[in-house]
């Protein structure tokens, strides 16, 4: 006969065994399994690109997977964005997506752009000669790598393109009917010329006029604007109104191309009348924008819409300083022949889908949670995934969170970007929202609840009953002894 000292430990062991079994079979545990990553390289011919697949560890048969395609600039796989003079990333939205999606059942594949070896590390001479067709060829090689990876459900691969990358992503999806769907963030829907004119007349010029006395833009106005607190586009495009001699003399003067009467002062009318001539030069083979000239660029997302038959999701910040929101809104018409098209617009987010107080203040802050949650929900709904998708952002305005005050890029502290965002949705096929679950507001954390939330309570009750039984049995045997 067992000694009384062995009865309580046995009961406890039995209780813990039942508890562990219950936890392993609960919906929450099944959905919040670990996340793993796999580093590899993709052969781009004259360049080996570092890549990483982040995926749910315990997914049988591979996971639905999103391939991220960069916007403009020599971007690394995390899309680290640095403010002037800083060595610490201000934001890294591709890393944020790679942290968020896999913990909720969707794998993410990201890679360094051609000739980019890491954050702020690129062969700029070679990169300057790259074009969008090269980036499309690269994306095809990345897609092939994804399709051969055992952790990827090759029937459910989605291409996610941001800004410039939206045109590459659209072309890739149109060319590969086996791809399951297209997600575009801040897409290039208007022509590149109209996009750059929006950046000047919709963002930079209003910012500049805030410094201009009587509406007159002088060399002093331009200097103040360069040192001001405008966002990424507002300040960077000031350079297009400065005379090119600045690059040799470092002396700020108004552009001779725009100053019609050569009086050293620019008015808004002069800029509007002459800016097309500036763009003509920049779209020439000697210009900054040659990659986006009509004979070099890929078609816009709007122009490619008729060739895309797969499901499409558009994620658009209303305070986007890089692309005109009106052009993104018009994609609904461009995709009218697509039976599975969804458009989501976030009232207080910018081009990075991070918080902004205006287009002038849009400064590539860290991506907010609502668009990531919407992206995961859309992918899972289109992949017939067993995991419950996160609750979608309601089209009913949420409790407003004050957008961040305008601050200098050089001094701003990156926010966690968890502010609630008002979203307007236009969808021809509503997202599947059965049994939505609550998602943690911290990026990269797994869900802590599933189903109706009763599993954990039942497990605790079972444990309490088992421990109570063990104690009673212990007392009964002790008394008999």
GIVENPE-V420664 format. One record per pair of residues at least 6 apart in sequence whose ideal C-beta (glycine too) atoms are under 6 Angstrom apart, sorted by the first residue. I is the first residue (numbers start at 1). J is the second residue. D is the distance in whole Angstrom. If there is no record, write none. Layout:
i={I | I}
j={J | J}
d={D | D}
This chain:
i={4 | 4 | 4 | 7 | 7 | 7 | 8 | 8 | 11 | 12 | 15 | 15 | 15 | 19 | 22 | 23 | 26 | 27 | 27 | 28 | 28 | 31 | 31 | 31 | 32 | 32 | 33 | 33 | 33 | 34 | 35 | 35 | 36 | 37 | 37 | 38 | 39 | 40 | 41 | 41 | 42 | 42 | 42 | 42 | 42 | 42 | 44 | 44 | 47 | 47 | 49 | 49 | 50 | 51 | 53 | 54 | 54 | 54 | 55 | 55 | 55 | 55 | 56 | 56 | 56 | 62 | 62 | 62 | 63 | 63 | 64 | 64 | 64 | 64 | 64 | 65 | 65 | 65 | 65 | 65 | 66 | 66 | 66 | 67 | 67 | 67 | 67 | 68 | 68 | 68 | 69 | 69 | 69 | 69 | 69 | 70 | 70 | 71 | 71 | 71 | 71 | 72 | 74 | 74 | 74 | 75 | 76 | 76 | 76 | 76 | 77 | 77 | 77 | 78 | 78 | 78 | 79 | 79 | 80 | 80 | 80 | 81 | 81 | 81 | 82 | 83 | 83 | 83 | 90 | 91 | 91 | 91 | 91 | 93 | 93 | 94 | 96 | 96 | 97 | 98 | 98 | 99 | 99 | 100 | 100 | 101 | 101 | 103 | 104 | 105 | 105 | 106 | 106 | 109 | 111 | 114 | 114 | 115 | 115 | 115 | 115 | 116 | 131 | 131 | 132 | 132 | 135 | 136 | 136 | 139 | 139 | 146 | 146 | 147 | 156 | 156 | 157 | 157 | 158 | 158 | 158 | 158 | 159 | 159 | 159 | 159 | 159 | 160 | 161 | 161 | 161 | 162 | 163 | 163 | 166 | 166 | 166 | 166 | 167 | 167 | 170 | 170 | 171 | 173 | 173 | 173 | 173 | 174 | 174 | 174 | 181 | 181 | 181 | 182 | 183 | 184 | 184 | 185 | 186 | 186 | 186 | 187 | 187 | 188 | 189 | 189 | 189 | 189 | 189 | 189 | 190 | 190 | 192 | 192 | 193 | 195 | 198 | 199 | 199 | 200 | 203 | 203 | 203 | 203 | 204 | 204 | 207 | 207 | 207 | 208 | 208 | 211 | 211 | 211 | 212 | 216 | 217 | 218 | 219 | 219 | 222 | 222 | 222 | 223 | 225 | 226 | 229 | 229 | 230 | 231 | 231 | 231 | 231 | 231 | 232 | 232 | 233 | 233 | 234 | 241 | 242 | 243 | 243 | 243 | 246 | 254 | 257 | 258 | 258 | 258 | 258 | 259 | 260 | 281 | 282 | 282 | 283 | 283 | 302 | 305 | 305 | 311 | 311 | 312 | 312 | 312 | 313 | 313 | 314 | 314 | 315 | 315 | 316 | 316 | 317 | 317 | 317 | 317 | 318 | 318 | 318 | 319 | 319 | 319 | 319 | 320 | 320 | 321 | 321 | 321 | 322 | 332 | 332 | 335 | 340 | 341 | 342 | 343 | 344 | 344 | 344 | 345 | 346 | 346 | 347 | 348 | 348 | 349 | 349 | 350 | 350 | 351 | 352 | 352 | 353 | 353 | 353 | 354 | 354 | 354 | 354 | 355 | 355 | 355 | 355 | 355 | 356 | 357 | 361 | 363 | 365 | 365 | 366 | 366 | 368 | 368 | 369 | 370 | 370 | 373 | 373 | 374 | 374 | 376 | 377 | 377 | 377 | 377 | 378 | 380 | 381 | 381 | 381 | 388 | 388 | 390 | 391 | 392 | 393 | 395 | 397 | 398 | 401 | 401 | 418 | 437 | 437 | 437 | 438 | 439}
j={477 | 478 | 481 | 473 | 474 | 477 | 470 | 474 | 470 | 470 | 463 | 466 | 467 | 463 | 459 | 29 | 455 | 450 | 451 | 449 | 450 | 387 | 447 | 450 | 446 | 447 | 56 | 57 | 58 | 57 | 102 | 103 | 57 | 52 | 54 | 53 | 52 | 51 | 48 | 50 | 49 | 51 | 111 | 141 | 142 | 145 | 114 | 138 | 114 | 115 | 111 | 112 | 112 | 111 | 109 | 98 | 102 | 108 | 63 | 102 | 107 | 151 | 63 | 102 | 105 | 151 | 152 | 153 | 107 | 153 | 106 | 153 | 156 | 379 | 383 | 107 | 109 | 146 | 152 | 157 | 108 | 158 | 160 | 109 | 142 | 146 | 159 | 94 | 110 | 160 | 139 | 161 | 165 | 168 | 169 | 113 | 165 | 162 | 163 | 164 | 165 | 164 | 116 | 122 | 127 | 113 | 112 | 116 | 118 | 119 | 110 | 111 | 112 | 92 | 94 | 95 | 93 | 94 | 89 | 92 | 119 | 90 | 91 | 364 | 89 | 90 | 409 | 410 | 414 | 364 | 365 | 366 | 414 | 352 | 367 | 110 | 367 | 443 | 108 | 108 | 110 | 443 | 444 | 372 | 443 | 108 | 376 | 446 | 376 | 385 | 387 | 376 | 379 | 146 | 142 | 130 | 138 | 122 | 123 | 126 | 127 | 122 | 291 | 296 | 297 | 298 | 168 | 168 | 171 | 168 | 172 | 152 | 157 | 154 | 180 | 383 | 179 | 180 | 180 | 181 | 183 | 379 | 169 | 172 | 173 | 179 | 182 | 183 | 168 | 169 | 184 | 185 | 186 | 322 | 184 | 187 | 188 | 301 | 188 | 298 | 301 | 304 | 298 | 179 | 182 | 308 | 310 | 304 | 307 | 308 | 310 | 311 | 382 | 312 | 313 | 301 | 314 | 315 | 320 | 323 | 351 | 301 | 328 | 300 | 300 | 301 | 302 | 327 | 328 | 331 | 324 | 327 | 292 | 297 | 279 | 323 | 324 | 233 | 237 | 237 | 233 | 234 | 321 | 359 | 234 | 237 | 230 | 234 | 360 | 217 | 225 | 221 | 224 | 225 | 221 | 265 | 266 | 265 | 252 | 253 | 238 | 242 | 252 | 252 | 238 | 238 | 406 | 408 | 360 | 321 | 360 | 361 | 362 | 363 | 363 | 364 | 321 | 322 | 360 | 255 | 252 | 253 | 255 | 256 | 252 | 266 | 278 | 266 | 270 | 271 | 274 | 266 | 270 | 287 | 288 | 289 | 289 | 293 | 334 | 334 | 335 | 340 | 382 | 335 | 338 | 341 | 342 | 378 | 331 | 343 | 344 | 371 | 328 | 345 | 346 | 349 | 350 | 353 | 325 | 345 | 347 | 350 | 356 | 359 | 362 | 350 | 351 | 351 | 359 | 362 | 351 | 343 | 426 | 341 | 429 | 428 | 427 | 426 | 374 | 423 | 425 | 424 | 421 | 423 | 422 | 403 | 421 | 368 | 421 | 356 | 362 | 362 | 364 | 367 | 367 | 368 | 371 | 365 | 366 | 367 | 417 | 365 | 403 | 404 | 417 | 419 | 362 | 403 | 406 | 409 | 415 | 417 | 414 | 417 | 417 | 421 | 418 | 393 | 421 | 390 | 439 | 392 | 393 | 390 | 389 | 390 | 392 | 431 | 431 | 389 | 389 | 431 | 432 | 435 | 437 | 439 | 436 | 431 | 423 | 425 | 422 | 420 | 419 | 420 | 441 | 447 | 449 | 450 | 449 | 447}
d={5 | 5 | 6 | 6 | 5 | 6 | 6 | 5 | 3 | 6 | 6 | 3 | 6 | 5 | 5 | 5 | 4 | 4 | 5 | 6 | 4 | 5 | 6 | 5 | 4 | 5 | 6 | 5 | 4 | 4 | 5 | 6 | 5 | 6 | 5 | 5 | 5 | 6 | 5 | 6 | 5 | 5 | 6 | 5 | 6 | 5 | 6 | 5 | 6 | 6 | 5 | 5 | 5 | 4 | 5 | 5 | 5 | 5 | 5 | 6 | 4 | 4 | 5 | 5 | 6 | 6 | 5 | 4 | 4 | 6 | 5 | 5 | 4 | 5 | 4 | 4 | 6 | 6 | 5 | 5 | 5 | 5 | 5 | 5 | 6 | 6 | 5 | 5 | 5 | 5 | 6 | 4 | 4 | 5 | 5 | 5 | 5 | 5 | 3 | 5 | 5 | 4 | 5 | 4 | 5 | 5 | 5 | 5 | 5 | 5 | 4 | 5 | 5 | 4 | 5 | 4 | 6 | 4 | 4 | 5 | 4 | 5 | 5 | 5 | 6 | 5 | 4 | 5 | 5 | 5 | 6 | 5 | 6 | 5 | 4 | 5 | 5 | 5 | 6 | 4 | 6 | 5 | 3 | 5 | 5 | 5 | 6 | 4 | 5 | 6 | 4 | 6 | 5 | 5 | 6 | 5 | 5 | 6 | 4 | 5 | 4 | 4 | 5 | 5 | 6 | 5 | 5 | 5 | 5 | 6 | 5 | 5 | 6 | 5 | 5 | 4 | 6 | 6 | 5 | 5 | 6 | 6 | 4 | 5 | 5 | 6 | 6 | 4 | 6 | 3 | 5 | 4 | 5 | 6 | 4 | 4 | 5 | 5 | 5 | 4 | 5 | 4 | 5 | 5 | 4 | 6 | 6 | 6 | 4 | 5 | 5 | 4 | 6 | 5 | 5 | 6 | 6 | 5 | 5 | 5 | 5 | 4 | 6 | 5 | 6 | 5 | 5 | 4 | 5 | 5 | 6 | 4 | 4 | 6 | 6 | 6 | 4 | 5 | 6 | 6 | 5 | 5 | 5 | 5 | 6 | 4 | 5 | 4 | 5 | 6 | 5 | 5 | 5 | 5 | 5 | 5 | 4 | 6 | 5 | 5 | 6 | 6 | 5 | 5 | 5 | 5 | 5 | 5 | 6 | 6 | 6 | 5 | 4 | 4 | 5 | 5 | 4 | 6 | 5 | 5 | 6 | 4 | 5 | 5 | 6 | 5 | 6 | 6 | 6 | 6 | 5 | 6 | 5 | 5 | 5 | 4 | 5 | 4 | 4 | 4 | 5 | 4 | 5 | 6 | 6 | 5 | 5 | 5 | 6 | 5 | 6 | 5 | 4 | 5 | 5 | 4 | 5 | 5 | 5 | 6 | 5 | 5 | 4 | 5 | 6 | 6 | 5 | 6 | 4 | 4 | 4 | 6 | 6 | 4 | 5 | 5 | 4 | 4 | 6 | 5 | 5 | 5 | 4 | 5 | 4 | 5 | 5 | 6 | 5 | 4 | 3 | 6 | 4 | 6 | 5 | 6 | 5 | 3 | 5 | 6 | 5 | 5 | 5 | 5 | 6 | 5 | 4 | 4 | 5 | 6 | 6 | 6 | 6 | 4 | 4 | 6 | 5 | 4 | 5 | 4 | 6 | 6 | 6 | 6 | 4 | 6 | 5 | 5 | 6 | 4 | 6 | 5 | 4 | 5 | 5 | 4 | 4 | 6 | 5 | 5 | 5 | 4 | 4 | 5 | 5 | 6 | 6 | 5 | 5 | 6}
